[in-house]
Amino acid sequence: MNKEKHLGIRIDAETHEKLKNLAEFEGRSINGEVLYLIRQAIKQFEKENK
């Protein structure tokens, strides 16, 4: 059984372009950058809400 889940999101062209540029700057794929940002947000949330 595959433990990974698929998440499809709609994103406007301007935000997509900015995300692409950020990912390239950080040396990540767009998917990798999105996962990184989600994980950072979860870490911050957990830190603030313990």
mmCIF entry with sequence, helices, sheets and N, C-alpha, C, O atoms, coordinates in Angstrom:
data_MODEL
# 
_entry.id   MODEL 
# 
_entity.id                         1 
_entity.type                       polymer 
_entity.pdbx_number_of_molecules   1 
# 
_entity_poly.entity_id                      1 
_entity_poly.type                           'polypeptide(L)' 
_entity_poly.nstd_linkage                   no 
_entity_poly.nstd_monomer                   no 
_entity_poly.pdbx_seq_one_letter_code       MNKEKHLGIRIDAETHEKLKNLAEFEGRSINGEVLYLIRQAIKQFEKENK 
_entity_poly.pdbx_seq_one_letter_code_can   MNKEKHLGIRIDAETHEKLKNLAEFEGRSINGEVLYLIRQAIKQFEKENK 
_entity_poly.pdbx_strand_id                 A 
# 
loop_
_entity_poly_seq.entity_id 
_entity_poly_seq.num 
_entity_poly_seq.mon_id 
_entity_poly_seq.hetero 
1 1  MET n 
1 2  ASN n 
1 3  LYS n 
1 4  GLU n 
1 5  LYS n 
1 6  HIS n 
1 7  LEU n 
1 8  GLY n 
1 9  ILE n 
1 10 ARG n 
1 11 ILE n 
1 12 ASP n 
1 13 ALA n 
1 14 GLU n 
1 15 THR n 
1 16 HIS n 
1 17 GLU n 
1 18 LYS n 
1 19 LEU n 
1 20 LYS n 
1 21 ASN n 
1 22 LEU n 
1 23 ALA n 
1 24 GLU n 
1 25 PHE n 
1 26 GLU n 
1 27 GLY n 
1 28 ARG n 
1 29 SER n 
1 30 ILE n 
1 31 ASN n 
1 32 GLY n 
1 33 GLU n 
1 34 VAL n 
1 35 LEU n 
1 36 TYR n 
1 37 LEU n 
1 38 ILE n 
1 39 ARG n 
1 40 GLN n 
1 41 ALA n 
1 42 ILE n 
1 43 LYS n 
1 44 GLN n 
1 45 PHE n 
1 46 GLU n 
1 47 LYS n 
1 48 GLU n 
1 49 ASN n 
1 50 LYS n 
# 
_struct_asym.id          A 
_struct_asym.entity_id   1 
# 
loop_
_struct_conf.conf_type_id 
_struct_conf.id 
_struct_conf.pdbx_PDB_helix_id 
_struct_conf.beg_label_comp_id 
_struct_conf.beg_label_asym_id 
_struct_conf.beg_label_seq_id 
_struct_conf.pdbx_beg_PDB_ins_code 
_struct_conf.end_label_comp_id 
_struct_conf.end_label_asym_id 
_struct_conf.end_label_seq_id 
_struct_conf.pdbx_end_PDB_ins_code 
_struct_conf.beg_auth_comp_id 
_struct_conf.beg_auth_asym_id 
_struct_conf.beg_auth_seq_id 
_struct_conf.end_auth_comp_id 
_struct_conf.end_auth_asym_id 
_struct_conf.end_auth_seq_id 
_struct_conf.pdbx_PDB_helix_class 
_struct_conf.details 
_struct_conf.pdbx_PDB_helix_length 
HELX_P HELX_P1 AA1 ALA A 13 ? GLU A 26 ? ALA A 13 GLU A 26 1 ? 14 
HELX_P HELX_P2 AA2 ILE A 30 ? GLU A 48 ? ILE A 30 GLU A 48 1 ? 19 
# 
_struct_conf_type.id          HELX_P 
_struct_conf_type.criteria    ? 
_struct_conf_type.reference   ? 
# 
loop_
_atom_site.group_PDB 
_atom_site.id 
_atom_site.type_symbol 
_atom_site.label_atom_id 
_atom_site.label_alt_id 
_atom_site.label_comp_id 
_atom_site.label_asym_id 
_atom_site.label_entity_id 
_atom_site.label_seq_id 
_atom_site.pdbx_PDB_ins_code 
_atom_site.Cartn_x 
_atom_site.Cartn_y 
_atom_site.Cartn_z 
_atom_site.occupancy 
_atom_site.B_iso_or_equiv 
_atom_site.pdbx_formal_charge 
_atom_site.auth_seq_id 
_atom_site.auth_comp_id 
_atom_site.auth_asym_id 
_atom_site.auth_atom_id 
_atom_site.pdbx_PDB_model_num 
ATOM 1   N N  . MET A 1 1  ? 0.843  -1.195 0.000   1.00 0.00 ? 1  MET A N  1 
ATOM 2   C CA . MET A 1 1  ? 0.000  0.000  0.000   1.00 0.00 ? 1  MET A CA 1 
ATOM 3   C C  . MET A 1 1  ? 0.879  1.247  0.000   1.00 0.00 ? 1  MET A C  1 
ATOM 4   O O  . MET A 1 1  ? 1.804  1.352  0.806   1.00 0.00 ? 1  MET A O  1 
ATOM 5   N N  . ASN A 1 2  ? 0.603  2.179  -0.885  1.00 0.00 ? 2  ASN A N  1 
ATOM 6   C CA . ASN A 1 2  ? 1.368  3.416  -0.989  1.00 0.00 ? 2  ASN A CA 1 
ATOM 7   C C  . ASN A 1 2  ? 0.980  4.354  0.149   1.00 0.00 ? 2  ASN A C  1 
ATOM 8   O O  . ASN A 1 2  ? -0.190 4.707  0.296   1.00 0.00 ? 2  ASN A O  1 
ATOM 9   N N  . LYS A 1 3  ? 1.965  4.756  0.954   1.00 0.00 ? 3  LYS A N  1 
ATOM 10  C CA . LYS A 1 3  ? 1.689  5.621  2.098   1.00 0.00 ? 3  LYS A CA 1 
ATOM 11  C C  . LYS A 1 3  ? 1.588  7.091  1.687   1.00 0.00 ? 3  LYS A C  1 
ATOM 12  O O  . LYS A 1 3  ? 1.042  7.905  2.432   1.00 0.00 ? 3  LYS A O  1 
ATOM 13  N N  . GLU A 1 4  ? 2.108  7.432  0.514   1.00 0.00 ? 4  GLU A N  1 
ATOM 14  C CA . GLU A 1 4  ? 2.037  8.819  0.062   1.00 0.00 ? 4  GLU A CA 1 
ATOM 15  C C  . GLU A 1 4  ? 0.650  9.130  -0.469  1.00 0.00 ? 4  GLU A C  1 
ATOM 16  O O  . GLU A 1 4  ? -0.013 8.276  -1.058  1.00 0.00 ? 4  GLU A O  1 
ATOM 17  N N  . LYS A 1 5  ? 0.226  10.349 -0.256  1.00 0.00 ? 5  LYS A N  1 
ATOM 18  C CA . LYS A 1 5  ? -1.076 10.814 -0.723  1.00 0.00 ? 5  LYS A CA 1 
ATOM 19  C C  . LYS A 1 5  ? -0.872 11.863 -1.798  1.00 0.00 ? 5  LYS A C  1 
ATOM 20  O O  . LYS A 1 5  ? 0.143  12.559 -1.812  1.00 0.00 ? 5  LYS A O  1 
ATOM 21  N N  . HIS A 1 6  ? -1.819 11.975 -2.681  1.00 0.00 ? 6  HIS A N  1 
ATOM 22  C CA . HIS A 1 6  ? -1.784 12.980 -3.737  1.00 0.00 ? 6  HIS A CA 1 
ATOM 23  C C  . HIS A 1 6  ? -2.687 14.137 -3.337  1.00 0.00 ? 6  HIS A C  1 
ATOM 24  O O  . HIS A 1 6  ? -3.802 13.930 -2.857  1.00 0.00 ? 6  HIS A O  1 
ATOM 25  N N  . LEU A 1 7  ? -2.198 15.358 -3.537  1.00 0.00 ? 7  LEU A N  1 
ATOM 26  C CA . LEU A 1 7  ? -2.979 16.550 -3.235  1.00 0.00 ? 7  LEU A CA 1 
ATOM 27  C C  . LEU A 1 7  ? -2.932 17.460 -4.452  1.00 0.00 ? 7  LEU A C  1 
ATOM 28  O O  . LEU A 1 7  ? -1.868 17.957 -4.822  1.00 0.00 ? 7  LEU A O  1 
ATOM 29  N N  . GLY A 1 8  ? -4.060 17.674 -5.062  1.00 0.00 ? 8  GLY A N  1 
ATOM 30  C CA . GLY A 1 8  ? -4.142 18.581 -6.200  1.00 0.00 ? 8  GLY A CA 1 
ATOM 31  C C  . GLY A 1 8  ? -4.638 19.937 -5.714  1.00 0.00 ? 8  GLY A C  1 
ATOM 32  O O  . GLY A 1 8  ? -5.606 20.007 -4.957  1.00 0.00 ? 8  GLY A O  1 
ATOM 33  N N  . ILE A 1 9  ? -3.988 21.006 -6.140  1.00 0.00 ? 9  ILE A N  1 
ATOM 34  C CA . ILE A 1 9  ? -4.439 22.344 -5.753  1.00 0.00 ? 9  ILE A CA 1 
ATOM 35  C C  . ILE A 1 9  ? -4.545 23.220 -6.998  1.00 0.00 ? 9  ILE A C  1 
ATOM 36  O O  . ILE A 1 9  ? -3.837 23.022 -7.985  1.00 0.00 ? 9  ILE A O  1 
ATOM 37  N N  . ARG A 1 10 ? -5.436 24.181 -6.922  1.00 0.00 ? 10 ARG A N  1 
ATOM 38  C CA . ARG A 1 10 ? -5.526 25.190 -7.977  1.00 0.00 ? 10 ARG A CA 1 
ATOM 39  C C  . ARG A 1 10 ? -4.710 26.392 -7.522  1.00 0.00 ? 10 ARG A C  1 
ATOM 40  O O  . ARG A 1 10 ? -4.750 26.784 -6.356  1.00 0.00 ? 10 ARG A O  1 
ATOM 41  N N  . ILE A 1 11 ? -3.977 26.962 -8.456  1.00 0.00 ? 11 ILE A N  1 
ATOM 42  C CA . ILE A 1 11 ? -3.108 28.092 -8.115  1.00 0.00 ? 11 ILE A CA 1 
ATOM 43  C C  . ILE A 1 11 ? -3.087 29.060 -9.297  1.00 0.00 ? 11 ILE A C  1 
ATOM 44  O O  . ILE A 1 11 ? -2.999 28.644 -10.452 1.00 0.00 ? 11 ILE A O  1 
ATOM 45  N N  . ASP A 1 12 ? -3.168 30.338 -8.997  1.00 0.00 ? 12 ASP A N  1 
ATOM 46  C CA . ASP A 1 12 ? -3.162 31.317 -10.087 1.00 0.00 ? 12 ASP A CA 1 
ATOM 47  C C  . ASP A 1 12 ? -1.767 31.412 -10.703 1.00 0.00 ? 12 ASP A C  1 
ATOM 48  O O  . ASP A 1 12 ? -0.772 31.041 -10.079 1.00 0.00 ? 12 ASP A O  1 
ATOM 49  N N  . ALA A 1 13 ? -1.712 31.911 -11.924 1.00 0.00 ? 13 ALA A N  1 
ATOM 50  C CA . ALA A 1 13 ? -0.466 31.935 -12.693 1.00 0.00 ? 13 ALA A CA 1 
ATOM 51  C C  . ALA A 1 13 ? 0.630  32.754 -12.016 1.00 0.00 ? 13 ALA A C  1 
ATOM 52  O O  . ALA A 1 13 ? 1.794  32.356 -12.035 1.00 0.00 ? 13 ALA A O  1 
ATOM 53  N N  . GLU A 1 14 ? 0.279  33.882 -11.423 1.00 0.00 ? 14 GLU A N  1 
ATOM 54  C CA . GLU A 1 14 ? 1.293  34.730 -10.781 1.00 0.00 ? 14 GLU A CA 1 
ATOM 55  C C  . GLU A 1 14 ? 1.918  34.027 -9.578  1.00 0.00 ? 14 GLU A C  1 
ATOM 56  O O  . GLU A 1 14 ? 3.138  34.040 -9.409  1.00 0.00 ? 14 GLU A O  1 
ATOM 57  N N  . THR A 1 15 ? 1.082  33.418 -8.747  1.00 0.00 ? 15 THR A N  1 
ATOM 58  C CA . THR A 1 15 ? 1.601  32.705 -7.580  1.00 0.00 ? 15 THR A CA 1 
ATOM 59  C C  . THR A 1 15 ? 2.437  31.511 -8.017  1.00 0.00 ? 15 THR A C  1 
ATOM 60  O O  . THR A 1 15 ? 3.471  31.219 -7.416  1.00 0.00 ? 15 THR A O  1 
ATOM 61  N N  . HIS A 1 16 ? 1.993  30.823 -9.058  1.00 0.00 ? 16 HIS A N  1 
ATOM 62  C CA . HIS A 1 16 ? 2.752  29.676 -9.571  1.00 0.00 ? 16 HIS A CA 1 
ATOM 63  C C  . HIS A 1 16 ? 4.141  30.102 -10.037 1.00 0.00 ? 16 HIS A C  1 
ATOM 64  O O  . HIS A 1 16 ? 5.133  29.433 -9.750  1.00 0.00 ? 16 HIS A O  1 
ATOM 65  N N  . GLU A 1 17 ? 4.201  31.209 -10.750 1.00 0.00 ? 17 GLU A N  1 
ATOM 66  C CA . GLU A 1 17 ? 5.493  31.704 -11.253 1.00 0.00 ? 17 GLU A CA 1 
ATOM 67  C C  . GLU A 1 17 ? 6.415  32.075 -10.094 1.00 0.00 ? 17 GLU A C  1 
ATOM 68  O O  . GLU A 1 17 ? 7.607  31.770 -10.123 1.00 0.00 ? 17 GLU A O  1 
ATOM 69  N N  . LYS A 1 18 ? 5.865  32.731 -9.079  1.00 0.00 ? 18 LYS A N  1 
ATOM 70  C CA . LYS A 1 18 ? 6.671  33.110 -7.915  1.00 0.00 ? 18 LYS A CA 1 
ATOM 71  C C  . LYS A 1 18 ? 7.139  31.876 -7.148  1.00 0.00 ? 18 LYS A C  1 
ATOM 72  O O  . LYS A 1 18 ? 8.278  31.827 -6.684  1.00 0.00 ? 18 LYS A O  1 
ATOM 73  N N  . LEU A 1 19 ? 6.264  30.881 -7.014  1.00 0.00 ? 19 LEU A N  1 
ATOM 74  C CA . LEU A 1 19 ? 6.632  29.637 -6.351  1.00 0.00 ? 19 LEU A CA 1 
ATOM 75  C C  . LEU A 1 19 ? 7.725  28.914 -7.123  1.00 0.00 ? 19 LEU A C  1 
ATOM 76  O O  . LEU A 1 19 ? 8.659  28.372 -6.533  1.00 0.00 ? 19 LEU A O  1 
ATOM 77  N N  . LYS A 1 20 ? 7.602  28.909 -8.444  1.00 0.00 ? 20 LYS A N  1 
ATOM 78  C CA . LYS A 1 20 ? 8.620  28.290 -9.305  1.00 0.00 ? 20 LYS A CA 1 
ATOM 79  C C  . LYS A 1 20 ? 9.976  28.979 -9.115  1.00 0.00 ? 20 LYS A C  1 
ATOM 80  O O  . LYS A 1 20 ? 11.004 28.312 -8.996  1.00 0.00 ? 20 LYS A O  1 
ATOM 81  N N  . ASN A 1 21 ? 9.973  30.308 -9.087  1.00 0.00 ? 21 ASN A N  1 
ATOM 82  C CA . ASN A 1 21 ? 11.220 31.047 -8.887  1.00 0.00 ? 21 ASN A CA 1 
ATOM 83  C C  . ASN A 1 21 ? 11.817 30.770 -7.517  1.00 0.00 ? 21 ASN A C  1 
ATOM 84  O O  . ASN A 1 21 ? 13.029 30.597 -7.394  1.00 0.00 ? 21 ASN A O  1 
ATOM 85  N N  . LEU A 1 22 ? 10.980 30.726 -6.485  1.00 0.00 ? 22 LEU A N  1 
ATOM 86  C CA . LEU A 1 22 ? 11.448 30.429 -5.137  1.00 0.00 ? 22 LEU A CA 1 
ATOM 87  C C  . LEU A 1 22 ? 12.053 29.033 -5.077  1.00 0.00 ? 22 LEU A C  1 
ATOM 88  O O  . LEU A 1 22 ? 13.130 28.845 -4.511  1.00 0.00 ? 22 LEU A O  1 
ATOM 89  N N  . ALA A 1 23 ? 11.364 28.056 -5.657  1.00 0.00 ? 23 ALA A N  1 
ATOM 90  C CA . ALA A 1 23 ? 11.855 26.681 -5.658  1.00 0.00 ? 23 ALA A CA 1 
ATOM 91  C C  . ALA A 1 23 ? 13.199 26.581 -6.363  1.00 0.00 ? 23 ALA A C  1 
ATOM 92  O O  . ALA A 1 23 ? 14.116 25.924 -5.870  1.00 0.00 ? 23 ALA A O  1 
ATOM 93  N N  . GLU A 1 24 ? 13.316 27.227 -7.506  1.00 0.00 ? 24 GLU A N  1 
ATOM 94  C CA . GLU A 1 24 ? 14.581 27.213 -8.246  1.00 0.00 ? 24 GLU A CA 1 
ATOM 95  C C  . GLU A 1 24 ? 15.695 27.848 -7.421  1.00 0.00 ? 24 GLU A C  1 
ATOM 96  O O  . GLU A 1 24 ? 16.810 27.326 -7.382  1.00 0.00 ? 24 GLU A O  1 
ATOM 97  N N  . PHE A 1 25 ? 15.408 28.959 -6.766  1.00 0.00 ? 25 PHE A N  1 
ATOM 98  C CA . PHE A 1 25 ? 16.394 29.646 -5.929  1.00 0.00 ? 25 PHE A CA 1 
ATOM 99  C C  . PHE A 1 25 ? 16.864 28.738 -4.801  1.00 0.00 ? 25 PHE A C  1 
ATOM 100 O O  . PHE A 1 25 ? 18.048 28.726 -4.462  1.00 0.00 ? 25 PHE A O  1 
ATOM 101 N N  . GLU A 1 26 ? 15.942 27.982 -4.222  1.00 0.00 ? 26 GLU A N  1 
ATOM 102 C CA . GLU A 1 26 ? 16.254 27.103 -3.095  1.00 0.00 ? 26 GLU A CA 1 
ATOM 103 C C  . GLU A 1 26 ? 16.798 25.744 -3.540  1.00 0.00 ? 26 GLU A C  1 
ATOM 104 O O  . GLU A 1 26 ? 17.175 24.920 -2.706  1.00 0.00 ? 26 GLU A O  1 
ATOM 105 N N  . GLY A 1 27 ? 16.837 25.514 -4.851  1.00 0.00 ? 27 GLY A N  1 
ATOM 106 C CA . GLY A 1 27 ? 17.356 24.245 -5.368  1.00 0.00 ? 27 GLY A CA 1 
ATOM 107 C C  . GLY A 1 27 ? 16.396 23.085 -5.184  1.00 0.00 ? 27 GLY A C  1 
ATOM 108 O O  . GLY A 1 27 ? 16.815 21.937 -5.037  1.00 0.00 ? 27 GLY A O  1 
ATOM 109 N N  . ARG A 1 28 ? 15.117 23.389 -5.194  1.00 0.00 ? 28 ARG A N  1 
ATOM 110 C CA . ARG A 1 28 ? 14.097 22.365 -5.031  1.00 0.00 ? 28 ARG A CA 1 
ATOM 111 C C  . ARG A 1 28 ? 13.164 22.363 -6.237  1.00 0.00 ? 28 ARG A C  1 
ATOM 112 O O  . ARG A 1 28 ? 13.097 23.326 -7.001  1.00 0.00 ? 28 ARG A O  1 
ATOM 113 N N  . SER A 1 29 ? 12.447 21.251 -6.382  1.00 0.00 ? 29 SER A N  1 
ATOM 114 C CA . SER A 1 29 ? 11.348 21.211 -7.351  1.00 0.00 ? 29 SER A CA 1 
ATOM 115 C C  . SER A 1 29 ? 10.190 22.006 -6.752  1.00 0.00 ? 29 SER A C  1 
ATOM 116 O O  . SER A 1 29 ? 10.206 22.330 -5.564  1.00 0.00 ? 29 SER A O  1 
ATOM 117 N N  . ILE A 1 30 ? 9.203  22.315 -7.559  1.00 0.00 ? 30 ILE A N  1 
ATOM 118 C CA . ILE A 1 30 ? 8.024  23.002 -7.025  1.00 0.00 ? 30 ILE A CA 1 
ATOM 119 C C  . ILE A 1 30 ? 7.365  22.122 -5.963  1.00 0.00 ? 30 ILE A C  1 
ATOM 120 O O  . ILE A 1 30 ? 6.986  22.612 -4.899  1.00 0.00 ? 30 ILE A O  1 
ATOM 121 N N  . ASN A 1 31 ? 7.230  20.835 -6.245  1.00 0.00 ? 31 ASN A N  1 
ATOM 122 C CA . ASN A 1 31 ? 6.635  19.919 -5.271  1.00 0.00 ? 31 ASN A CA 1 
ATOM 123 C C  . ASN A 1 31 ? 7.450  19.907 -3.977  1.00 0.00 ? 31 ASN A C  1 
ATOM 124 O O  . ASN A 1 31 ? 6.887  19.960 -2.883  1.00 0.00 ? 31 ASN A O  1 
ATOM 125 N N  . GLY A 1 32 ? 8.764  19.837 -4.105  1.00 0.00 ? 32 GLY A N  1 
ATOM 126 C CA . GLY A 1 32 ? 9.633  19.849 -2.927  1.00 0.00 ? 32 GLY A CA 1 
ATOM 127 C C  . GLY A 1 32 ? 9.497  21.127 -2.128  1.00 0.00 ? 32 GLY A C  1 
ATOM 128 O O  . GLY A 1 32 ? 9.517  21.097 -0.897  1.00 0.00 ? 32 GLY A O  1 
ATOM 129 N N  . GLU A 1 33 ? 9.361  22.245 -2.812  1.00 0.00 ? 33 GLU A N  1 
ATOM 130 C CA . GLU A 1 33 ? 9.207  23.532 -2.134  1.00 0.00 ? 33 GLU A CA 1 
ATOM 131 C C  . GLU A 1 33 ? 7.872  23.598 -1.390  1.00 0.00 ? 33 GLU A C  1 
ATOM 132 O O  . GLU A 1 33 ? 7.813  24.073 -0.256  1.00 0.00 ? 33 GLU A O  1 
ATOM 133 N N  . VAL A 1 34 ? 6.811  23.123 -2.025  1.00 0.00 ? 34 VAL A N  1 
ATOM 134 C CA . VAL A 1 34 ? 5.497  23.116 -1.375  1.00 0.00 ? 34 VAL A CA 1 
ATOM 135 C C  . VAL A 1 34 ? 5.546  22.249 -0.121  1.00 0.00 ? 34 VAL A C  1 
ATOM 136 O O  . VAL A 1 34 ? 5.049  22.655 0.930   1.00 0.00 ? 34 VAL A O  1 
ATOM 137 N N  . LEU A 1 35 ? 6.141  21.061 -0.219  1.00 0.00 ? 35 LEU A N  1 
ATOM 138 C CA . LEU A 1 35 ? 6.257  20.191 0.953   1.00 0.00 ? 35 LEU A CA 1 
ATOM 139 C C  . LEU A 1 35 ? 7.081  20.859 2.053   1.00 0.00 ? 35 LEU A C  1 
ATOM 140 O O  . LEU A 1 35 ? 6.723  20.785 3.228   1.00 0.00 ? 35 LEU A O  1 
ATOM 141 N N  . TYR A 1 36 ? 8.177  21.506 1.680   1.00 0.00 ? 36 TYR A N  1 
ATOM 142 C CA . TYR A 1 36 ? 9.011  22.203 2.655   1.00 0.00 ? 36 TYR A CA 1 
ATOM 143 C C  . TYR A 1 36 ? 8.196  23.288 3.377   1.00 0.00 ? 36 TYR A C  1 
ATOM 144 O O  . TYR A 1 36 ? 8.233  23.381 4.604   1.00 0.00 ? 36 TYR A O  1 
ATOM 145 N N  . LEU A 1 37 ? 7.472  24.093 2.621   1.00 0.00 ? 37 LEU A N  1 
ATOM 146 C CA . LEU A 1 37 ? 6.690  25.177 3.210   1.00 0.00 ? 37 LEU A CA 1 
ATOM 147 C C  . LEU A 1 37 ? 5.573  24.647 4.109   1.00 0.00 ? 37 LEU A C  1 
ATOM 148 O O  . LEU A 1 37 ? 5.307  25.213 5.169   1.00 0.00 ? 37 LEU A O  1 
ATOM 149 N N  . ILE A 1 38 ? 4.923  23.568 3.688   1.00 0.00 ? 38 ILE A N  1 
ATOM 150 C CA . ILE A 1 38 ? 3.880  22.962 4.519   1.00 0.00 ? 38 ILE A CA 1 
ATOM 151 C C  . ILE A 1 38 ? 4.478  22.450 5.824   1.00 0.00 ? 38 ILE A C  1 
ATOM 152 O O  . ILE A 1 38 ? 3.920  22.673 6.899   1.00 0.00 ? 38 ILE A O  1 
ATOM 153 N N  . ARG A 1 39 ? 5.609  21.766 5.727   1.00 0.00 ? 39 ARG A N  1 
ATOM 154 C CA . ARG A 1 39 ? 6.251  21.233 6.939   1.00 0.00 ? 39 ARG A CA 1 
ATOM 155 C C  . ARG A 1 39 ? 6.692  22.352 7.876   1.00 0.00 ? 39 ARG A C  1 
ATOM 156 O O  . ARG A 1 39 ? 6.585  22.219 9.096   1.00 0.00 ? 39 ARG A O  1 
ATOM 157 N N  . GLN A 1 40 ? 7.188  23.452 7.313   1.00 0.00 ? 40 GLN A N  1 
ATOM 158 C CA . GLN A 1 40 ? 7.587  24.595 8.147   1.00 0.00 ? 40 GLN A CA 1 
ATOM 159 C C  . GLN A 1 40 ? 6.365  25.179 8.863   1.00 0.00 ? 40 GLN A C  1 
ATOM 160 O O  . GLN A 1 40 ? 6.443  25.518 10.044  1.00 0.00 ? 40 GLN A O  1 
ATOM 161 N N  . ALA A 1 41 ? 5.245  25.297 8.158   1.00 0.00 ? 41 ALA A N  1 
ATOM 162 C CA . ALA A 1 41 ? 4.027  25.829 8.765   1.00 0.00 ? 41 ALA A CA 1 
ATOM 163 C C  . ALA A 1 41 ? 3.525  24.909 9.875   1.00 0.00 ? 41 ALA A C  1 
ATOM 164 O O  . ALA A 1 41 ? 3.077  25.387 10.918  1.00 0.00 ? 41 ALA A O  1 
ATOM 165 N N  . ILE A 1 42 ? 3.595  23.601 9.663   1.00 0.00 ? 42 ILE A N  1 
ATOM 166 C CA . ILE A 1 42 ? 3.170  22.647 10.686  1.00 0.00 ? 42 ILE A CA 1 
ATOM 167 C C  . ILE A 1 42 ? 4.076  22.748 11.911  1.00 0.00 ? 42 ILE A C  1 
ATOM 168 O O  . ILE A 1 42 ? 3.593  22.769 13.043  1.00 0.00 ? 42 ILE A O  1 
ATOM 169 N N  . LYS A 1 43 ? 5.388  22.812 11.683  1.00 0.00 ? 43 LYS A N  1 
ATOM 170 C CA . LYS A 1 43 ? 6.345  22.966 12.806  1.00 0.00 ? 43 LYS A CA 1 
ATOM 171 C C  . LYS A 1 43 ? 6.035  24.203 13.624  1.00 0.00 ? 43 LYS A C  1 
ATOM 172 O O  . LYS A 1 43 ? 6.002  24.155 14.854  1.00 0.00 ? 43 LYS A O  1 
ATOM 173 N N  . GLN A 1 44 ? 5.808  25.319 12.929  1.00 0.00 ? 44 GLN A N  1 
ATOM 174 C CA . GLN A 1 44 ? 5.515  26.582 13.608  1.00 0.00 ? 44 GLN A CA 1 
ATOM 175 C C  . GLN A 1 44 ? 4.216  26.484 14.402  1.00 0.00 ? 44 GLN A C  1 
ATOM 176 O O  . GLN A 1 44 ? 4.144  26.943 15.542  1.00 0.00 ? 44 GLN A O  1 
ATOM 177 N N  . PHE A 1 45 ? 3.200  25.890 13.802  1.00 0.00 ? 45 PHE A N  1 
ATOM 178 C CA . PHE A 1 45 ? 1.915  25.715 14.471  1.00 0.00 ? 45 PHE A CA 1 
ATOM 179 C C  . PHE A 1 45 ? 2.077  24.870 15.738  1.00 0.00 ? 45 PHE A C  1 
ATOM 180 O O  . PHE A 1 45 ? 1.567  25.220 16.802  1.00 0.00 ? 45 PHE A O  1 
ATOM 181 N N  . GLU A 1 46 ? 2.793  23.755 15.604  1.00 0.00 ? 46 GLU A N  1 
ATOM 182 C CA . GLU A 1 46 ? 2.982  22.874 16.757  1.00 0.00 ? 46 GLU A CA 1 
ATOM 183 C C  . GLU A 1 46 ? 3.793  23.563 17.860  1.00 0.00 ? 46 GLU A C  1 
ATOM 184 O O  . GLU A 1 46 ? 3.516  23.380 19.046  1.00 0.00 ? 46 GLU A O  1 
ATOM 185 N N  . LYS A 1 47 ? 4.781  24.346 17.468  1.00 0.00 ? 47 LYS A N  1 
ATOM 186 C CA . LYS A 1 47 ? 5.587  25.074 18.441  1.00 0.00 ? 47 LYS A CA 1 
ATOM 187 C C  . LYS A 1 47 ? 4.733  26.077 19.220  1.00 0.00 ? 47 LYS A C  1 
ATOM 188 O O  . LYS A 1 47 ? 4.893  26.228 20.431  1.00 0.00 ? 47 LYS A O  1 
ATOM 189 N N  . GLU A 1 48 ? 3.840  26.751 18.527  1.00 0.00 ? 48 GLU A N  1 
ATOM 190 C CA . GLU A 1 48 ? 3.006  27.786 19.148  1.00 0.00 ? 48 GLU A CA 1 
ATOM 191 C C  . GLU A 1 48 ? 1.790  27.239 19.882  1.00 0.00 ? 48 GLU A C  1 
ATOM 192 O O  . GLU A 1 48 ? 1.170  27.962 20.662  1.00 0.00 ? 48 GLU A O  1 
ATOM 193 N N  . ASN A 1 49 ? 1.437  25.982 19.651  1.00 0.00 ? 49 ASN A N  1 
ATOM 194 C CA . ASN A 1 49 ? 0.205  25.436 20.204  1.00 0.00 ? 49 ASN A CA 1 
ATOM 195 C C  . ASN A 1 49 ? 0.412  24.163 21.016  1.00 0.00 ? 49 ASN A C  1 
ATOM 196 O O  . ASN A 1 49 ? -0.442 23.276 21.015  1.00 0.00 ? 49 ASN A O  1 
ATOM 197 N N  . LYS A 1 50 ? 1.526  24.074 21.697  1.00 0.00 ? 50 LYS A N  1 
ATOM 198 C CA . LYS A 1 50 ? 1.774  22.915 22.563  1.00 0.00 ? 50 LYS A CA 1 
ATOM 199 C C  . LYS A 1 50 ? 1.086  23.060 23.877  1.00 0.00 ? 50 LYS A C  1 
ATOM 200 O O  . LYS A 1 50 ? 1.188  22.176 24.727  1.00 0.00 ? 50 LYS A O  1 
# 
